[in-house]
Amino acid sequence: MSLLIIRLLVFVLVFWAGWRLWQYWQGFQNQRVEDDQSGKDGHVSMVKCEQCGVHLPSNEAIQSGQHHFCCKEHRDEFKHPDASD
């Protein structure tokens, strides 16, 4: 009878360990998918500064309406062209 209980406990322990490994693996796979979908590949669209024409990543550009600028000075010069004279 005690051998049967030991076998049952070993079976439960092995089953529990397998279940935990499977959960860990699923979490790892889900994290990989989320990382791939979040743009980790480095793809960022490029925009052109309306004042000087330099191209820069859109996440680094200063946006004002539909226009993009590389710095605050160029944004201000574009809005008020008379101020730079």
MILUMDO-517615 format. One line per field, with one value per residue (C-alpha): x, y, z; residue number from 0. Coordinates in steps of 0.2 Angstrom, whole numbers. Example, Ala and Ser with C-alpha at 12.3 -4.5 7.8 and 13.67 -1.06 7.14 Angstrom:
<pts>
xx	62_68
yy	-22_-5
zz	39_36
nr	0_1
</pts>
This chain:
<pts>
xx	0_14_22_6_6_24_21_5_16_30_17_9_26_31_14_16_34_28_14_25_38_23_17_35_37_20_25_41_33_20_34_43_27_24_42_40_24_30_42_58_64_69_57_53_46_57_50_58_61_50_64_80_75_85_77_75_65_47_49_63_54_45_28_17_1_5_23_39_54_71_72_62_72_67_49_49_57_44_30_37_49_51_58_74_79
yy	0_12_9_14_30_34_31_42_56_54_55_71_79_75_81_97_100_97_109_123_120_122_138_145_140_148_164_165_162_176_188_185_188_204_210_206_216_231_236_230_227_246_251_269_280_295_313_328_345_358_372_364_348_335_318_311_298_303_298_312_325_340_340_356_352_343_349_341_349_344_357_371_385_378_376_394_401_392_399_417_419_438_436_428_444
zz	0_4_-13_-21_-12_-16_-34_-34_-25_-38_-52_-45_-43_-61_-67_-57_-63_-81_-79_-72_-87_-99_-91_-92_-110_-115_-105_-115_-131_-128_-123_-139_-149_-140_-143_-161_-163_-153_-167_-160_-177_-177_-191_-189_-203_-208_-210_-218_-209_-217_-214_-219_-228_-217_-214_-197_-188_-184_-166_-164_-175_-168_-175_-178_-187_-203_-203_-195_-189_-183_-169_-160_-169_-186_-181_-175_-190_-201_-192_-191_-206_-203_-186_-193_-203
nr	0_1_2_3_4_5_6_7_8_9_10_11_12_13_14_15_16_17_18_19_20_21_22_23_24_25_26_27_28_29_30_31_32_33_34_35_36_37_38_39_40_41_42_43_44_45_46_47_48_49_50_51_52_53_54_55_56_57_58_59_60_61_62_63_64_65_66_67_68_69_70_71_72_73_74_75_76_77_78_79_80_81_82_83_84
</pts>
